[in-house]
Amino acid sequence: MNLHLETDEDPRTRQFIDEHNGLSDAALRTPEFARDRDAIKALIERQDRLIVPMRRGAWLFDFRQSKDNPLGVWLRLPADQAPLPDAAWEPVFDLDAFCVSEGKRWNWRGAVTCPWEPTRVLLTLSDGGSDLLRLLEFDAESKQIVEGGFDTPAARSHANWLSRDEICYFGSIDRFSATRSGWPRVGRRLKRGQRPEEAAIMFEAADEDVYGFNLVIDPALWGASADAGLIDIFVAAHEIGVSSAFLIGKDGARRRIDLPEQADFQFNHDHCLWRAKTDERVATGSLVLQRFDPSSETTVLGPERILFQPSEGQAISQMMLMREWCVFIISDRLRPRLMVLDLTRPDAEQREIGLPADMQTAHFRPLHADLHLGDDTLCIIGQGFLQPPACYRLELSDRSREAEPIFVAAAPRYFDATDMSSELLEAVSEDGTRVAYRLVLPKQWIKGALPVLLYGYGGFDVSLSPNYSGVTGRWLEQGGAYVQAYIRGGGEFGPDWYSSAKRHGRDRAFADFVAIARDLVARGYTVPSRIACQGGSNGGLLTGVMLTRYPQDFGAVWCQVPVLDMIRFHLFSAGQAWMDEYGDPEMPEDRDFMLGYSPLHNVRPATEVAYPPIYIESSANDDRVHPSHARRFAARLEEAGHRPLFHEFGSGGHGGDGNSEERAARAAMGYSFLRQTIMR
């Protein structure tokens, strides 16, 4: 099936891309597209947005894109000043200028802070939006790239500081250093000026693992004696969400820490916090706290204390060990509840911190860029589809008074939400399972004729939640409704909700999604011809299945960076990591099941079925889901007599990253497609 489209260098592939890009440009780059693109670009570049800074030393830092810096600029502000948009922010690192000087496109991915010198960082730069990362040592105090400092080749990589002068570098710089999935498995002690392949090996995950990484904790920075030495933990991820943790001794020997392999876990200098994904030790979804004593020769972890055991509709959506506090958010029927526990008091009970009632979702992050630094001050960000994000400060370190959220600032409104509304509804899937979704309605709409954009993902334990977006707001302002689907395969309702749609349970995710589309029709909001489904990556698989299995339920399909060939996905390195999720195509039982829904293999001829219009979007440098999935699906549809729109962007990687205009153009292309289909 058009296997030459898997080869980027084949002239036929280039011809296919150029011809189809020309067709999609001609169809979608209309005057309305240009207006959407310009409006969305202006939204991205607005400078009055909410700023949630990170503190390093005496400075607050923020990264933003603007009209003058479409790729972005890293800024700083003295920490004693309020981080408001009109404050005296000064440029620290101009990414646009750096790219000009290098003659190469880099995209911002953040900075890794040195705990012992907090304004010394590793800038993390993506090669054109791909998963290939370059780590570049930078002095944020002097605002200079460190001469002779760390500068690693672009590769799938990550690193932690071991001292002021060494990092533990994991990089897929060659086949030996990578797992079969292409992610880094070997951790090296890298010194300045060393080539990564020449650095001493500290850790190795197995080739059949997905990746490896390490954690470094310095008890001295937490107030302990300097004689204690570093706490070094190595983690081998066997599958996505399945891992083992090892405590590394001073002699390099490693001891496995007694945790379930199917658990999310965190450590600080004296505690371990983990969430159970099975009922191996505690009820699935429970949150467990244990004392952590790395110096013990016998029992590294103390007795288990269950902090939370979920009831129906509940799950842990975020958890964190701070210096002296444990903090977690419970999603209680998709409403956030914030809990805190004082770790300095053995008899302390967790208590709930009240959140504003209009928060549809909330998350938190530390003020300080590294937990070794500063204090346990948290920034809590709450928002909703129609509520701009607001930031609250929670000062847990000040025990002289009861900790309560202190309002700091809120984002401006990016669109007029007057008379718009948001409802949490439920559909019933084919097996009787009730499936939640959130419907956001525009100001005015006609019953039975509402244009609906239905978004879903449904895989890999990924949780969706409401977020305020000027891009979504533009869709709402134009009279469209937006729906976010909380289907099985996601993590919104805990590990069982996720695992029920893994491997041979995959059909449940598809059934849940189409049940929502049908529920919208049954409630009288709309008709199938007015519903468009949208999803990317695993969500691209979801939308591909909607096209081939449920064409009568949709009026349009927006399929982004998709997985569509369920028989060959594992032949690309990153796909090796997905076999626990989908199945092994080399095993007949798995292969037969996946063939039953694989979109590429279930295309029927136009003489038998009329598919709704489909727009397939991919990136030439997507190194997570190879763009051949999208190319070959478009070609297969054409061979069967259908007329898909296909566009392969030249950069942006799997996440569709880019400068402000490129990001705006991708969204505007999709909106142009929707305008010509479900809004006609």
N, C-alpha and C positions, 0 to 999 in steps of 0.2 A: 504493500500500500504506500506508494510514493516514498520509499525509503531514502531516496536521494535528498529529500528535504531535511533529513537529519544531519546532512553534511553542509556546514556553512560555506565551505569553499567551492562547492559545486556550482558552476555557472547557471545551471537550471534553477537552483535555489535563489540566487540573486535575481534572476529574471522573474521568478514567481513573486518574490517580495515586492520588487519594483512595480510590476503590473498591478498587483492587488492594492498596494499603497496608493497608486494613482487613481484606481477606481474608488477607494474609500475616501480619498481626499476630495474627489469630484463630487461625491454624494453628500459628504458631511461638512465640508468646510464652506458653509453658507454664510451670508451676512449675519444670521442669528448666531452661528457658531462664533464668529468674530466678537460679537457683543458679549457672549458668555465668557469667552476666553479672557477678554480684557477686564471684565468685571471680576472674575475669579482671580486673575493675576493681581488686581488691586487689593482684593481681600487678603491674599497671601502676604502682600507687601505692607499691609497696614502696620503702623508703628505704635498704635494706641492699644494694643492687645494686652491681655493679662501676662505679667512676667512672674514666673516662679523660679527665682535664681538658685544657684548652688554656690555655697561659700567655700573658698579656698584661702586660708590664711586671713589676711585683712581685707579680702576682696569678695564681692559678689559677682558672679559670672552669668552671662546669658548669650545665647546664639540666636540670630534672627536673619531672615531674608528681607530685602528691601528693594526699592526701585534702583538704587545705586549699587546694591550688592545682591543681585538675583541668586547667586549661589550661597551667599551668606557671610556674615562677619561675627566673630566672637568678641564680646564686649565685657568690660568690667566696670565696677562702681565701688567706691569705698564702702565697707560693710556697715558703717555707722549711718549711711544714708538710706532713705526709703527707696526700694527698687521700682520706681514709677517710670512710665515710658518717657516722660520729659526730664528725667534726672540727667546728670552730667556723665552719661556713659561714655567711655573712651574705647576705641578699637584696640584689640589685642592681637587678633589674627584675621586678616582679610583674605578669605578663601578665594574670591575672584582674582585678586591680584596675584596670589600664590599660583593659581592655575595658569595665569598669563605668563608668569615667569618660568614655569615649568613646561609650557606648551602642551599641557595634558589636563584632562578633566578629572577632578576629584570631588567627591561629595562628603559632607560632614557626617560623622558617626559618633561624635562625642570625644571625651578625653579620659584617660586612666590616670588617676591622681596618685602621686607618691605620698604615702602616709607620713614619711619622715621629713618631707619638704613639700608642703601641700601646693605650692605654686609651680612645682616641677611636674609635668604631665607627659603622657604619650598621646599626642593627637591621633585620633583614629579616623582615617580617610579611606573612603570606598572608591575603587576604580570604576568610575562612570556609573555608580549606583549598584554595582554588582556585589557579590559576597566576598570579593577579594579586597582585603584590607591592608593598608600600609600604616605602620606605627612609627610616628615621628616625634622625637623628643623635643620638648618646647618649654621654655622658661616663661611662665605667665607673669612673673614679676618684671623682668626686663623686656618682655614682649619680643623675644628673639628665639628663633630656632637654635638649638644648642649645637654649636660647632663641634663636630666629631661625636655627636650624641647618637643615640639609638635611631636607626632608620632601616626598617625591615622591608623586604620585598613584598609586593602586593600578592597576598595569598589568603586563603581562609585561615584566620589567625585570631589569637587573643593573647593577653599577657597580664601578669601581676608583678608588682614591684617586690623584690626580695630584700632590697636595701636601697640606699641612695644611688648605688652604682651598678646594681644588677637587677635583671628582670627574669622571671620564668616565662619563657616564650613558647607558645604552642603555635606552630605554623605548618600548613600543608605545603611545604616547599618542595617536596618530592614524594614519590610513591611510598618510601619507607616511613615518612613522617605523617602520612595520612591513613585514615581507616579506609576500608573499601567504599565507604560513602563519600570520601573526599574531604572529610572534616579532620582537623588536627588531632593526632593521638599521642604525639611525643612532646613532652615538656622539657625544655633545655634551659640550663643556667647560662644566660647570655650576658656578656660584659660589653661595655662600649668598645666599638671598633672590631668586634668579632663578627665573622660571618655566622649566620644561624646554624649552618650545617657543621660548623667546627666547634660549637658549644657543647659542653658536657651534658649528657642526658640525665635528667632527674626522674622522670616518670614515663611509663609507656602504658597506654591502653592497648587492648587487643585489636587486631586488624578487623575482626568481625564486630567490634563495638562501633558506636556511632561517633563518639568523640571523647576527649579527655580534657580536664581542667583542674586547677588547683586553687586553694584558699590559703591565704597567709594572714595570721593573726599575731600581733606583737603585744603580749600582755603588759609590757612596760608602758605602752601608750594608753593602756586602760587603768594605769595606776599600780600595777604589780611590780615586783622587783625585776630589775634588768637582768638578773641572773637566770630568770625563768627560760629565756630563749624563745625563739619563734615557734608558734604552733603551725604546723604545715599539714594540710589535708589535701589528698589527691582523690579526685572523683572520676570514675570510669562510667560513662553512660552506655549501657549495653543496648538499649533501644531508646526511642524518644519517650521520656518519662520513667525509664527503668534504669537504676544506677546503683553502684556500690561506692562507699566512701572508705578511705584508708587514712589512718594516722601515720605520718612518716616520722620515724625516729631520727635522732642526730646521726646515726650510722647509716641512714638511708633505708633501713628496714621498714616495711610497711605492715601495719596491723589493720585488719578490717574492722570498722566500727559497726557494732551490732544494731543495724537499722534494716527495716524491710527494704528490699530492692524497689518495690513499687510504692514509693513515698517521695514527697517533696520535703526537703530538709534545709535547715540553716543552722549555722553555728556562730556563737560569739566566744569570748574567752572562757566562759564557765557554764554555758547552757547550750542545749540542742533543742530545736523546735522542728517538729515534723508533722505532715498531714498524710494520713493513711489513704492509699488508693485501693486497698483490698481489706478484707476482714481477717487477715492473717493473724494480727495481734489484738486489734481493737476494731470497733465498728468502722466500716468504710466511711471515709470523709471526716473522721475524728481528727482533732488537733491535739498533739501530745507534746509536753514539755519534760525534758530530763536534764539533770545536772550533768555537766561535761567536765571530766577531770583528765586531761591528756597526760598528766604525770603518773597516773595510776598504772601499776603493772598488771592489775587484774581486771578491774571494772572501770572502763572509761566512761560509761553512761550509768547514771543513777536510776532510781525507780521511776516508772512512767507516771506522769500526772496528766490526766485527760482534762484539757481546758474547754473543749467543745465537742459535743456529739450531735450531729445534725438530725433534725426532725424533717418531715416531708417539706420539700420546697426550700430547704436551707443548704448552704454550702459556704466554705471559706473562699473568699474571692481574693484576699491578699493577706500576707503575714510577714512579720519582720521581727528579728531580734535586734534591739538597739544596744547601747552600752549597758544600761541598767533597767531597760523596760522591754517587755514583749507587747507587740501591737498587732492586732488583726482585725479584718473586716469580715463580718458575716453578711452574705447575701441572703436575706430573709424574704422569700417570694419576690426576688429581684429588687428589694429595697435594702440599702446599705445600713449596717449597724457597726459602729466603731467600738472596739473593746481594747482595754489596756490592763497590764499587770505589772506591778512593781517587783522586779527580780531581786532587789536587795533585801526583801522581807520574806522569809520562808513561809510565813503564814498568810501572806497577802492573797486576796481573792481578786479576780479580774472584775473590772467594773465597766459599765457602758458610758461612753462619752456621747452626749446628745448631739445630733446633727440637724441642720435646718430641714424642715419638713419637705421643701421643694426639691431636695437632691434626689434625682432619679438614680444617680450613681456617684460613687466617691472612690478616690484612691489617695494614697499618701506617699510622701517621699521625705527623706531626711533633708534638713537644711544644708548640712555639711556633706561635701562630696565623697568623703570616706568616713566610715563609722569609727575609725580610730581617732578621728579629730573632733574637736568641739564638744557639744553636749547633745542631749536627746531632744532636740527641737525638731518638730515635724511640720511639714507643710501639707495641709489637707486640701485637696481640690475636688469640689463637687460641681455637678452640672446636670443638665437634661437636654433633650432635643430642642426644647424651646427656652431653656434657662442658660444664659451664658455662664461659663465657668467662673467660680469664685474661689479665692484662696483664703484659708484660715490657718493661723499659726497655733500650734499646740506645744506649750513649753513644759515638757514632762520633767525636766531636771529641777525645776523650781518646786520643791516639796513644801514650801511655806504656805502654799494655797492650793486649793483644788484645781486641777488642770481642766480648763475648758477652752474650746476653740475661740480664738480671737480673730475677728474679721480683719483682713489685710487689704484686699482689693478684689475687684471683679472686672471681667472683660466687658467691653462695650457690646451693645447689641449690633450684630452684623446684618440683621434683617428685622422687619416689623412683624412680630408674632401676634399682634393684636387679633383676636378672634380665631387664632389657630388653636388646636387642642391636641393632646396626646393621651392615648388610652392604652391600657394593658389588657389584652384580650386573650382568649384561649380557643384553639381549634382542637378537634378530636381526630387523631390519626387512625389509620385503618385497623390497628390492633386495639383501639380504645384508649390509648394513651393521650392525656391532655397535654397540648403543646402550646406554650405561651408565645405571644408576639406582641410587639408594641406598634401601634398605628399612630402616625402623626398626620393630622388633617390640615389642609390649607384653609384659608379664610372662607372661601366660597367654593362650593362644589355641588354637582347635580347628582342626586341619588341614582345609582345604577349606571353612572357614566364617569366615575372618578378614575383618572389616570393614577395608577399605583406602581411605584418602584419597590419591589420586594427583594430585600437583601438577605443573604444567608451564607453560612460557612459550614458548620456541622462536621468538625473533625479535629483530631489531634489535641483534644481537651482544651481548645481555644474558646474562651468566653467572650461573647459580644455584650456590649453595654451601651446605653444612650450616650451620645456625645454631641455637644453643640458645634455645629459646622455651618459656616457661611455658604459653603458649596451646597450642602443639603438645603439650606435656607433659600438659595436661589431657585432650586427645584420647587420648593413649597410656594414661593412667591409667584411662580408661573402657573400655579394651579394644580400641581401634582401632589399626591400623598406619598409618604415614605413609610415602609414597614421594615422592622428588624425582627428576624425570626430566631427563636431560641430552641433550635431543633436538637435532637439527639446526635451525639458525636461531639458536641461542644461541651464546655465545662460549667455551664451556668448553674446546673443543679447537682454538681458533685461528680465523683468518679464513676458511679454506676450509670449516670446519664450519658457520660462519655463512652464507657466501655460497651454499652449495649449496642452501639452502632459501629464497633470495630469489626474488621474482617467480614465474616459471613453475616454480621448484623447490619451491614451498610445500607440495605434497603430501607431500614427504619428511618434513617436521615432523609432519604428521598421521599418516603411516604409522609413524613412530618411536614416537609416543605410544601408539597403540593396540597396537603390538607389545609394549610394556612391560606393558600390561593383560593381554594374552594370555599373556605369559611368566609372570606371577604365577599365572595359572590352570594353565598347563602344569607349573609347579613344585609344584603341589599346595597352595599357600597359601590359595587362595580360589576363588570362583566369580564370574562376571560380575555377578550380582545383588547382590554384596557390595562392588563397587568403585564409588566415587564419584570423579569427576574434578573438579578445581578449578583455576581460572585467572582472572586479571584482565587487562583491557586487551587486548593481543595474545593473552594467555592466555585471555581471554574468547572471542576468535575461535576459539582452539583447542578450547575446551570446547563452543562452539556447533557446530563441525564434528563433534565426537564424537557429539553428540546426533543430528544429521541424517544422518551418514554411517555411524556405527558404533553404532546404538542397542542392538544385541544384546550389546555388550561392556561395558555399564555398568549399574549399578543406580540411579545418581543423578548429576546434573550440577549443580555449583555454579558459576554463570557470573557474573563480577563485572566491572563497568564495561566492558562488552565492545564490540569492533568487530564488527558483524554484517552490515551492508549494504555489500558490496564494490563496489557501483555508485554509491553516493552519498556515500561517506566523504569524498571530496575536495571536496565542496560546502561543508563546514565548514572554516574557515580552517586549523585545526591539521592537518586531514587532507591538505592540500596537501604537507605534509612527508613523507608516508608513501608517495608514489607510487613512489619509488625502491625501497622495500621490497616493495610489493605489485604495482605496475603502475599504468597510467593508464587509468581507466575510459572515457576518450574514444577510446582506441585499440582498434579492433575485436579484435585478437589478444589483448590484455590483458583486455579486457572479457569475451570468451568464456571465457577460462581462469578468471577470477575467478567468473564465474557458475556454473562447475562446482562450486565449493565454498562460495560465499557462503551462510551459514546461513539468512538471511532468504529467499533464493530457492530453497532446497532443502527447505523444510518440506513433508512429505507428509501427506495426510489421515489421521485416526485410523482410518478404515476400511481403510487399507492397511498401517499400521505402528503398533506400540505403542511410543511413546517412553518412556524411563525418566523418573521425576519430575525436574523441573528447577526450581531456584531462581535467579532472575535479579535481580541487585542493582546499583543505580546510585545516582548522586548528582545532585541537582537542579542543583548549581553546578559540575558537571564540565565545565570548559572545554577539556579536551584531547580526550576522546572524548564527544561530545554524548550525553546520556541518551536521545535519541530512538532510538538503536540498540537499547537494551534495551526501551524502550516498544514499538516497532514489532514487535520479535521476539515479545514476549509476546502482542501483539494478533494477530499472524499465526498463532501456535500455537493460540490460542483459536478463530480462524476455521476452522482445520483440524480442530477437534474435540478438541484436547488441553487439559490443565488445568495450565498453568504457575503457579508462585508468583512474584510480582514484587513488589519493594519498592524505592521510590526515597526515599533518605534526603534530608533537607532541606539538608544541608551536608556538608562533608568533602572536596569536590573529587574529583579522580581518584584520589588516594591514600587516601581514606577517613579523613582526618585528623579530629581533634576532641578534646574533653576526654576524660578517662579513662573516664567512663561511656559516652559515645557510641562510642568505639573498642571498648569491651568489648561493648556491645550488638550491634554489627555482627558480631563474631566469634560471639557466642552465638546469634544468629539462624541463622547458617550451621550451627553445631553442632546446633541444634534440628532443622533440616532433615535433617541426616545421621542423627540419632538415630531419626527417623521413617521413614527409608528403608533405608539399608544396615545399620542396627543392629537392626532389628525382628526 
